[in-house]
């Protein structure tokens, strides 16, 4: 019997899960894009430089 209450609830649940997953993917993608932009904006970020008192500079 098409159009039962169970079918409507299942369709609503599937739509909710789909919406949540898409929002999560967009959120994670935005974070990754911001992180990549920050690294490009500051090329020194991520590089380790020796401290002033290290054995290499002494």
N, C-alpha and C positions, 0 to 999 in steps of 0.2 A: 504494500500500500504506500505509494509515494505521498509525500507531504505530511508524514506523521510528526508528532512533537519530538520524537527521538532524532529524526533526521534534521530538524531545525536546530536542535541543541548541538548536534555533531557538527553541522555546518558553521554555527557560530563559534564553537570551540576551535575548529580548524582555522577560521579567519583570525581569531585572536592570537593563536600560536604563530601564524604566518606574519601578522603585524609585529608582534614582539620580536621575532627573529630578524625581520628586516630592519627594525629600529636598532637592534643590537649590532647588526652588521654595519649600518651607517655610522653608529657611534664609534665602533672600533676602527673603521676606515678613517673617520675624521681624526681620531687620536694618532693613527699612524701617519697621516698626512701632515699633521702639526709637528710631529717629532721629526719627520724628514725635512720639513721646512726649517726647523730650528737648527738642524745640523748643517744644512746648506747656508743658512744665514750667518753662522759662526763657524768658520772652518777649523778653528782651534779646538772646538768642543770635541771631546773624546780622545784627544791626544794627551799623553802623559809626558810631562817635562820633569827633569830631575830637580830636586830641591836645591836651594842655594848651598846648603851644607853637605851635599852628597860627595862621595869619593870621586866622582867623575869631574866635578868642577874644581876640586881642591888641588 
